[in-house]
Amino acid sequence: MCGQMPLHVAAEICRWGVRLVCVSRSPAAYIRQVQCELGIVEPFICDGGAAVHVPNRYVAATEPLDHRVECKFEIFRFSPPDRAAAVTLVRDLFVANCRGEPVTIGIGCDCDDYGVLAVVDIPIVVRDAVNDQSMLMRHIPGVYVTSATGSEGWAEALRGP
């Protein structure tokens, strides 16, 4: 998930039981608040790819993770910020902790999302009627670009055309 995804869309993804990793330009405190509201206990990438926050219970989970229980975070920093490396780290942590080989899906809408979209298995660009997205379409092999824009584009990215 990238920073511009509407919260109601993120909430819908969570209701489907999909494991959602937030990727945002926002600071860690805001992402923790959003995750708490959505009931998410997953690593997240914040500060534009400068840090990956991993719940300490995520690595050695012996019981189901509960978002209502306070936990501490391991923080991995990237200087300079690197969203692609951050997404790869989260994916590798998932694999290393015997959770299987994930299929990664990245949904974005602008050049800031390039690093995420370039390393996921299924890159999706939500069409933007105003901003130029040609670089994303040219440089990301196999990218799916929604027909719709705005909230309808985000919904199409989730449900398909």
C-alpha positions as CSV (number, residue, x, y, z in Angstrom):
1,M,0.0,0.0,0.0
2,C,1.3,3.4,-0.8
3,G,0.7,6.6,1.0
4,Q,-2.2,8.0,-1.1
5,M,-4.5,5.0,-0.7
6,P,-7.7,6.1,0.9
7,L,-8.2,4.7,4.4
8,H,-11.6,3.1,3.5
9,V,-9.8,1.2,0.7
10,A,-7.1,-0.1,3.2
11,A,-9.9,-1.1,5.6
12,E,-11.6,-3.1,2.9
13,I,-8.3,-4.9,2.1
14,C,-8.0,-5.8,5.8
15,R,-11.5,-7.1,5.9
16,W,-10.6,-9.6,3.2
17,G,-7.8,-11.0,5.4
18,V,-5.0,-9.7,3.2
19,R,-1.8,-8.9,5.0
20,L,-1.2,-5.2,4.4
21,V,2.1,-3.5,4.7
22,C,1.9,0.3,4.7
23,V,4.4,2.2,2.7
24,S,4.2,6.0,3.3
25,R,6.0,9.3,3.4
26,S,4.4,9.9,6.7
27,P,6.2,9.6,10.1
28,A,6.1,6.4,12.1
29,A,3.7,7.7,14.8
30,Y,1.0,8.4,12.1
31,I,1.4,5.0,10.5
32,R,1.2,3.2,13.9
33,Q,-2.1,5.2,14.6
34,V,-3.5,4.1,11.2
35,Q,-2.5,0.5,11.7
36,C,-4.1,0.5,15.2
37,E,-7.4,1.9,13.7
38,L,-7.3,-0.7,11.0
39,G,-6.3,-3.6,13.3
40,I,-3.0,-4.2,11.5
41,V,0.0,-5.8,13.2
42,E,2.5,-5.9,10.3
43,P,5.8,-4.2,9.5
44,F,5.5,-0.8,7.9
45,I,7.7,1.5,5.8
46,C,7.6,5.1,6.7
47,D,9.4,8.4,6.2
48,G,9.5,7.8,2.4
49,G,11.5,4.6,2.7
50,A,14.0,5.8,5.3
51,A,12.8,3.2,7.9
52,V,11.1,-0.2,8.3
53,H,9.4,-0.7,11.6
54,V,8.9,-4.4,12.5
55,P,6.8,-5.4,15.5
56,N,9.0,-7.4,17.9
57,R,6.2,-10.0,18.1
58,Y,6.2,-10.3,14.3
59,V,9.6,-12.0,14.2
60,A,9.0,-14.5,17.0
61,A,5.2,-14.8,16.9
62,T,4.1,-17.8,19.1
63,E,0.5,-16.8,19.1
64,P,-1.8,-14.7,16.7
65,L,-0.8,-11.1,16.7
66,D,-3.3,-8.8,18.4
67,H,-3.3,-5.1,17.4
68,R,-4.8,-4.2,20.8
69,V,-1.7,-5.4,22.7
70,E,1.1,-2.8,22.9
71,C,4.4,-4.0,21.2
72,K,7.8,-2.6,20.6
73,F,9.3,-2.2,17.2
74,E,12.7,-3.1,15.7
75,I,13.7,-0.3,13.4
76,F,15.8,-0.7,10.3
77,R,17.0,2.6,8.8
78,F,18.0,3.3,5.2
79,S,20.2,6.3,4.3
80,P,19.4,7.5,1.7
81,P,15.7,6.4,1.9
82,D,15.1,3.3,-0.4
83,R,11.6,2.1,-0.8
84,A,12.7,-0.8,-3.0
85,A,15.2,-2.1,-0.4
86,A,12.6,-1.6,2.4
87,V,10.0,-3.6,0.5
88,T,12.5,-6.3,-0.2
89,L,13.5,-6.5,3.5
90,V,9.9,-6.9,4.6
91,R,9.4,-9.7,2.0
92,D,12.6,-11.4,3.1
93,L,11.5,-11.2,6.8
94,F,8.2,-12.8,5.8
95,V,10.0,-15.7,4.1
96,A,12.6,-16.1,6.8
97,N,9.9,-16.5,9.5
98,C,8.5,-19.6,7.7
99,R,5.4,-17.8,6.5
100,G,5.8,-19.0,3.0
101,E,6.6,-17.3,-0.3
102,P,4.3,-14.2,-0.5
103,V,2.9,-12.8,-3.7
104,T,3.5,-9.1,-3.4
105,I,1.2,-6.5,-4.9
106,G,2.1,-2.8,-5.0
107,I,-0.5,-0.2,-5.7
108,G,0.7,3.4,-6.4
109,C,-0.1,6.4,-8.5
110,D,3.0,8.5,-9.0
111,C,6.8,8.5,-9.5
112,D,7.3,8.4,-5.7
113,D,5.9,4.9,-5.8
114,Y,8.4,3.6,-8.4
115,G,10.6,1.9,-5.9
116,V,7.8,-0.1,-4.5
117,L,6.2,-0.9,-7.9
118,A,9.6,-2.0,-9.4
119,V,10.1,-4.8,-6.8
120,V,6.7,-6.3,-6.3
121,D,5.3,-9.3,-8.2
122,I,2.1,-7.5,-9.3
123,P,2.5,-3.7,-9.8
124,I,-0.6,-1.7,-10.2
125,V,-0.8,2.0,-11.1
126,V,-4.0,3.9,-10.3
127,R,-4.6,6.2,-13.3
128,D,-4.3,9.9,-12.6
129,A,-6.1,12.3,-14.9
130,V,-3.8,15.2,-14.0
131,N,-0.3,13.9,-13.4
132,D,2.0,12.4,-16.0
133,Q,2.5,8.6,-15.3
134,S,4.3,7.7,-18.5
135,M,7.6,7.0,-16.7
136,L,5.9,4.4,-14.5
137,M,4.3,2.8,-17.5
138,R,7.5,2.7,-19.5
139,H,9.9,1.5,-16.8
140,I,7.8,-1.1,-14.9
141,P,7.4,-4.3,-16.8
142,G,4.0,-5.9,-16.7
143,V,2.4,-2.9,-14.8
144,Y,-1.4,-2.9,-14.8
145,V,-2.9,0.6,-15.1
146,T,-6.5,1.1,-14.0
147,S,-9.0,2.6,-16.4
148,A,-10.7,4.6,-13.7
149,T,-9.1,7.4,-11.7
150,G,-9.5,8.5,-8.0
151,S,-11.4,6.4,-5.6
152,E,-12.9,4.4,-8.5
153,G,-9.3,3.7,-9.7
154,W,-8.3,2.4,-6.3
155,A,-11.4,0.2,-6.2
156,E,-10.5,-1.2,-9.6
157,A,-7.0,-1.9,-8.5
158,L,-8.4,-4.1,-5.7
159,R,-11.4,-5.7,-7.4
160,G,-10.3,-5.7,-11.0
161,P,-12.0,-4.1,-14.0
